[in-house]
C-alpha cells in the first residue's frame, strides 16, 4: 500500500518508470518478454524501501484495472497488485 508506479513506454517491451512511496520518488526502468508473462523492474538497489519491487515478476492475473504479479522463479507467497489509475 502507498506505492505509486508510473511505467512509460519506449517500445511495447520496455521503458522508463518512476516509483514513489509518498516520501521518495525514484527513477528506474521496466521490461517484459515477448508474451508479456514476465515483468522486470529495475530500480536503484541502494534504497531499501523499494527493494521488494526491484525484481522479476510473473503475471498471475492480467485483468484491468488490477493486475496481479508474483515473484518470478520462486514459490514465495508474496503478491503484488498493480492498479491502473
PyMOL commands that set and color helices and strands:
alter all, ss='L'
color gray80, all
select helices_A, chain A and resi 48-50
alter helices_A, ss='H'
color red, helices_A
select strands_A, chain A and resi 4-7+14-20+25-32+38-43+56-61+66-71+79-83
alter strands_A, ss='S'
color yellow, strands_A
deselect
rebuild
show_as cartoon
